[in-house]
Amino acid sequence: MNYTPHPVLPPKSTGVTYLLWFFFGLLGVHQFYMGKIGRGILYLLTGGVFGIMWLIDLFTIPGQLRNVNAQRAVGIS
């Protein structure tokens, strides 16, 4: 009997994340896309934490996606 304990989820795209960041980043849409609901709500209510975290995301999105995709590969999120 072959039992798979969790479904393997497809990885999130870097290109899609950057597009969402550029056009809707101050609203946190890219955070919602990555499955970070709490952070997405924070961005939505504060305008990307007054634009500071939105700008920091420009440089940290690849690392955030590596973590998200690693979690998705083992079925965590």
C-alpha positions as MATLAB code, in Angstrom:
seq = 'MNYTPHPVLPPKSTGVTYLLWFFFGLLGVHQFYMGKIGRGILYLLTGGVFGIMWLIDLFTIPGQLRNVNAQRAVGIS';
ca = [
       0.000    0.000    0.000;
       1.437    3.356   -1.070;
       0.308    6.135    1.264;
       1.135    9.806    0.636;
       0.663   11.751    3.873;
       0.323   15.124    2.174;
      -0.254   16.487   -1.306;
       2.718   18.128   -2.971;
       1.819   21.726   -3.774;
       3.292   23.496   -6.818;
       5.899   26.167   -6.079;
       5.018   29.853   -6.070;
       6.492   31.913   -8.923;
       9.101   34.626   -8.401;
       7.867   36.529  -11.456;
       4.256   36.543  -10.313;
       5.326   37.610   -6.826;
       7.335   40.564   -8.160;
       4.459   41.633  -10.423;
       2.068   41.567   -7.484;
       4.653   43.397   -5.354;
       5.111   46.146   -7.958;
       1.451   46.805   -8.728;
      -0.295   45.904   -5.454;
       2.524   45.626   -2.904;
       1.381   48.438   -0.645;
      -1.863   46.494   -0.232;
       0.022   43.292    0.644;
      -1.258   41.242   -2.280;
       2.155   39.582   -2.778;
       2.128   38.505    0.882;
      -1.326   36.956    0.474;
      -0.052   35.168   -2.660;
       2.806   33.650   -0.653;
       0.323   32.472    1.974;
       1.405   34.974    4.626;
      -2.080   36.096    5.597;
      -1.138   37.933    8.791;
       1.579   39.920    7.073;
      -0.788   40.623    4.177;
      -3.356   42.095    6.547;
      -0.638   44.182    8.217;
       0.439   45.574    4.828;
      -3.185   46.201    3.857;
      -3.880   48.215    6.995;
      -0.579   50.169    7.041;
       0.270   50.658    3.367;
       3.145   48.191    3.409;
       4.084   49.448    6.886;
       4.281   52.959    5.480;
       6.212   51.792    2.414;
       9.287   50.703    4.352;
       8.599   46.958    4.399;
       7.338   47.167    0.816;
      10.761   48.477   -0.237;
      12.594   45.869    1.857;
      10.566   43.161    0.094;
      12.240   44.166   -3.165;
      15.392   42.495   -1.858;
      13.912   39.748    0.328;
      11.279   38.199   -1.962;
      13.628   35.491   -3.332;
      14.485   34.299    0.186;
      10.864   34.450    1.305;
       9.846   32.357   -1.707;
      12.575   29.778   -1.023;
      11.118   29.295    2.462;
       7.511   29.198    1.230;
       8.309   26.757   -1.573;
      10.316   24.501    0.767;
       7.348   24.377    3.124;
       4.973   23.667    0.244;
       7.220   20.842   -0.988;
       6.842   18.992    2.326;
       3.163   19.891    2.713;
       3.443   22.365    5.598;
       1.544   25.232    4.007;
];
